[in-house]
């Protein structure tokens, strides 16, 4: 009798040992970056855990510091953007347009001017709001092709040359008031030059003069254009950054969220884009650090690793467990028969 119970116990112990061994084979799975990760419901040796933790600390030392710094930006409710967003294209004195907007993508405003068709509604709402506030707008310029910009640029150069200036002098003087062809935001269809009707009808001197910024209409645009996705593209005192003097009449569409952030923080479009690059880099660092600390949080990592582990094994875990269970059942059943005898 004792002999048979001893054999039954030995069979049970065999199954337990077999189960532990199989679990140890499949518990340690490779992550997508080749590190060793631990499944939350499986057992691994303390040596593997120690090695993984040490690797995590060493590889994440720098990115952890960057992730901590990003909290400051998050507190400021930084807009969710991609540097590839169509509304964030950068064109200016140091940034030539890469691809001119297609004619089919232009839309006509109620005043007859052309802009990117995606901002037609936004501008019309801005114009309606300005009119309701007592500052009806008068548009001076909107979309301009590179070819047209070249035409008016060269015409001004020729005029100055006819007045006795050399070609080099004429080009230099023209650049003070005209953007070089290929470098104007007007090529994008996202920029417009506007003043209010009062200034348009009663101004003295040049129509596009920074004095417009001191008028009620100019102040209204400064305060409310952001609500419709527009910014004052060239703020006062920012020439060193934009390379263009203060232009209170030049509006640029960037989207409501971005426009609000830019105006509230009194920054230029260039400064925003630089901050956006830093913000995106920090978010990516945060994500990389999180994945390093929680390698099995994403189901696909575990499922992919487990599939590879099972494929590389001669016999899947379920089969091994089933055969082990069958072996135990067979032994237990045979022992029962012996006892009955």
C-alpha positions in Angstrom: 0.0 0.0 0.0 2.8 2.5 0.9 4.6 1.6 -2.2 1.6 2.5 -4.4 1.0 5.8 -2.6 4.7 6.6 -3.0 4.5 6.0 -6.7 1.4 8.3 -7.0 3.2 11.1 -5.1 6.2 10.7 -7.4 3.9 11.0 -10.5 2.4 14.2 -9.1 5.8 15.6 -8.3 6.9 14.9 -11.9 4.0 16.9 -13.3 4.7 19.9 -11.0 8.4 19.9 -12.0 7.5 19.6 -15.7 5.1 22.5 -15.4 7.7 24.8 -13.7 10.3 23.9 -16.3 8.0 24.7 -19.2 7.0 28.0 -17.7 10.6 28.9 -17.1 11.3 28.3 -20.9 8.5 30.6 -22.1 8.5 33.2 -19.3 11.5 35.1 -20.6 10.6 36.7 -23.9 12.6 39.2 -26.1 11.2 42.7 -26.5 11.2 44.5 -29.8 14.6 46.1 -29.0 16.3 42.8 -28.0 16.2 43.3 -24.2 14.9 40.6 -21.9 11.5 41.3 -20.4 9.5 39.6 -17.7 5.9 38.5 -18.1 3.7 39.8 -15.2 2.2 36.4 -14.5 5.2 34.1 -15.0 8.4 33.3 -13.1 11.9 34.2 -14.0 15.2 33.8 -12.2 16.4 36.7 -10.0 19.5 37.0 -12.2 17.5 37.8 -15.3 15.4 40.4 -13.4 18.5 42.0 -12.0 20.1 42.1 -15.4 17.0 43.7 -17.0 16.6 46.3 -14.3 20.3 47.3 -14.6 20.0 47.6 -18.4 16.9 49.7 -18.0 18.6 52.1 -15.6 21.6 52.4 -17.8 19.8 52.9 -21.1 17.2 55.2 -19.7 19.3 57.5 -17.6 19.3 60.4 -20.1 15.8 60.0 -21.5 14.4 60.0 -18.0 15.8 63.4 -17.4 14.4 64.7 -20.7 11.0 63.2 -19.8 11.0 65.1 -16.5 11.7 68.4 -18.2 8.7 67.9 -20.5 6.3 68.3 -17.6 6.9 72.1 -17.8 5.7 72.2 -21.4 2.7 69.9 -20.7 1.6 72.3 -17.9 1.4 75.0 -20.6 -1.1 72.9 -22.6 1.2 72.8 -25.6 -0.8 72.2 -28.8 -0.9 68.7 -30.3 0.8 69.2 -33.6 2.9 67.4 -36.2 5.7 69.3 -38.0 4.2 67.9 -41.2 0.8 69.7 -40.7 -0.1 71.7 -43.8 -0.9 74.7 -41.7 2.6 74.8 -40.2 4.6 75.1 -43.4 7.5 77.6 -42.9 8.2 80.1 -45.7 10.3 83.2 -45.3 13.5 85.0 -46.1 15.6 82.0 -45.0 13.1 79.3 -46.1 12.2 79.0 -49.7 8.8 77.4 -50.6 9.3 73.7 -51.5 6.2 73.2 -53.5 3.8 75.9 -54.6 0.1 75.3 -53.9 -1.8 73.9 -56.9 -4.4 76.1 -58.5 -7.1 73.5 -57.9 -6.5 73.8 -54.2 -7.2 77.6 -54.1 -10.6 78.9 -53.0 -12.1 82.3 -53.7 -13.1 84.6 -50.9 -16.3 86.7 -51.0 -14.1 89.7 -51.9 -12.7 87.9 -54.9 -9.2 87.2 -53.5 -7.7 83.7 -53.6 -6.4 81.7 -50.6 -5.9 78.0 -49.7 -9.5 76.7 -49.9 -9.0 75.1 -46.4 -9.0 78.6 -44.8 -11.8 80.2 -46.7 -14.4 79.6 -44.0 -12.0 80.7 -41.2 -11.2 84.0 -42.9 -14.9 84.7 -43.7 -15.8 84.2 -40.0 -13.0 86.6 -39.0 -14.2 89.2 -41.5 -17.8 88.9 -40.2 -16.6 89.2 -36.6 -14.5 92.3 -37.4 -17.5 93.9 -39.2 -19.8 93.2 -36.2 -17.2 94.8 -33.9 -17.2 98.0 -36.1 -14.0 97.3 -38.0 -14.9 96.0 -41.4 -11.8 94.7 -43.2 -10.3 95.8 -46.5 -8.0 93.2 -48.1 -4.9 94.4 -49.8 -3.2 91.1 -50.8 -3.8 87.3 -50.5 -2.4 84.4 -52.6 0.4 85.4 -55.0 2.2 83.0 -57.3 6.0 82.8 -57.5 5.7 84.1 -61.1 3.7 87.1 -60.1 6.0 87.9 -57.2 8.9 87.8 -59.6 7.1 90.2 -61.9 6.4 92.8 -59.3 9.8 92.4 -57.7 11.6 92.9 -61.0 9.3 95.9 -61.9 10.4 97.7 -58.7 14.0 96.9 -59.3 13.7 98.4 -62.9 12.0 101.5 -61.5 14.9 102.1 -59.1 17.5 101.5 -61.7 15.7 104.1 -64.0 16.2 106.5 -61.1 19.9 106.1 -61.2 20.5 103.2 -58.7 22.8 100.3 -59.7 21.2 96.9 -60.1 22.7 95.7 -56.8 21.4 98.8 -55.0 18.0 98.4 -56.6 17.7 94.8 -55.5 18.8 95.7 -52.0 16.3 98.5 -51.7 13.5 96.4 -53.2 14.1 93.6 -50.6 13.2 96.1 -47.9 9.6 96.3 -49.1 9.2 93.2 -51.4 9.9 89.6 -50.5 12.2 87.8 -52.9 10.3 85.5 -55.2 9.9 82.0 -53.7 10.3 83.3 -50.2 6.9 84.9 -49.6 4.2 83.4 -47.4 1.7 84.6 -49.9 2.8 81.7 -52.1 1.3 79.3 -49.6 -2.3 80.7 -49.8 -2.2 80.9 -46.0 -1.3 84.6 -45.6 -3.3 87.7 -46.2 -2.6 91.5 -45.9 -5.6 93.3 -44.4 -6.4 96.6 -42.8 -9.8 98.0 -41.7 -12.0 100.2 -43.9 -11.3 103.3 -41.8 -7.5 103.0 -42.3 -7.9 102.1 -46.0 -9.9 105.3 -46.7 -8.2 107.8 -44.4 -4.6 106.7 -44.1 -1.8 109.2 -44.9 1.4 108.0 -46.5 1.8 104.3 -47.3 -1.2 102.1 -47.0 0.8 99.2 -45.4 2.3 101.2 -42.5 3.0 99.9 -39.0 0.9 102.8 -37.7 -2.1 100.6 -38.5 -1.2 98.6 -35.4 -2.0 101.6 -33.2 -5.5 102.0 -34.6 -8.7 100.5 -33.1 -8.9 98.1 -36.0 -5.3 97.1 -35.7 -5.7 96.4 -32.0 -8.9 94.4 -32.6 -7.0 92.1 -35.1 -4.2 91.7 -32.6 -6.6 90.6 -29.9 -9.1 88.5 -31.9 -7.5 87.1 -35.1 -6.3 84.1 -33.0 -9.9 83.1 -32.4 -10.2 82.2 -36.0 -6.7 80.6 -36.5 -4.7 83.6 -37.6 -1.6 85.3 -36.0 0.1 88.6 -36.6 2.9 86.9 -38.4 5.6 89.6 -37.9 5.3 91.0 -34.4 7.0 94.2 -33.2 10.6 93.9 -32.0 11.1 90.4 -33.5 13.1 91.3 -36.7 16.1 89.4 -35.6 14.0 86.2 -35.7 11.6 86.8 -38.5 14.0 88.9 -40.6 11.0 91.1 -41.4 9.9 94.3 -39.7 6.6 94.7 -37.8 3.6 94.2 -40.0 0.3 94.5 -38.1 -1.6 93.9 -41.4 0.0 90.6 -42.3 -2.1 87.7 -41.0 -1.0 84.0 -41.3 -3.3 81.0 -40.7 -1.9 78.4 -38.4 -5.1 77.0 -36.7 -6.9 78.2 -33.7 -5.0 76.1 -31.1 -1.6 77.1 -32.4 -2.6 80.7 -33.0 -3.9 81.0 -29.4 -0.7 79.5 -28.0 1.6 81.8 -30.0 -0.3 85.0 -29.2 -0.7 84.2 -25.5 3.0 83.5 -25.2 4.0 86.5 -27.4 6.3 84.4 -29.6 7.0 84.3 -33.3 6.0 81.4 -35.6 9.7 80.5 -35.8 9.9 80.3 -32.1 6.8 78.1 -31.9 8.2 75.6 -34.4 11.5 75.3 -32.5 9.5 74.7 -29.3 7.4 72.2 -31.1 10.5 70.2 -32.2 11.7 70.1 -28.6 8.2 69.1 -27.3 7.9 66.3 -29.8 11.4 65.0 -29.0 10.6 65.0 -25.3 7.4 63.2 -25.8 9.2 60.5 -27.9 11.8 60.2 -25.1 9.0 59.8 -22.6 7.5 57.1 -24.7 10.8 55.3 -25.1 11.5 55.4 -21.4 8.0 54.2 -20.6 8.3 51.2 -22.9 11.7 50.4 -21.4 10.3 50.4 -17.9 7.1 48.6 -18.9 8.1 46.4 -21.8 5.1 44.1 -21.7 2.4 46.8 -21.3 1.7 46.6 -25.1 0.0 43.3 -25.9 1.7 43.0 -29.2 5.2 42.8 -27.6 4.1 39.8 -25.4 2.1 38.0 -28.1 4.9 38.4 -30.7 7.5 37.2 -28.3 5.5 34.3 -27.1 4.7 33.2 -30.6 8.5 33.2 -31.4 9.3 31.3 -28.2 6.7 28.6 -29.0 7.8 28.4 -32.6 11.4 27.8 -31.6 10.4 25.1 -29.1 10.2 21.5 -30.3 7.0 21.0 -28.4 4.5 23.8 -27.4 3.8 24.4 -23.7 0.2 23.2 -24.0 1.3 19.9 -25.5 3.9 19.4 -22.8 1.4 20.1 -20.1 -1.2 17.9 -21.7 1.3 15.0 -22.0 2.5 15.5 -18.5 -1.1 15.5 -17.2 -1.9 12.3 -19.2 1.2 10.6 -17.8 0.2 11.5 -14.3 -3.4 10.3 -14.9 -2.2 7.1 -16.3 0.1 6.4 -13.3 -2.6 7.4 -10.8 -5.1 5.2 -12.5 -2.7 2.2 -12.6 -1.9 2.7 -8.9 -5.7 2.8 -8.0 -6.1 -0.6 -9.8 -3.2 -2.0 -7.8 -4.8 -0.8 -4.5 -8.1 -2.4 -5.4 -6.4 -5.6 -6.1 
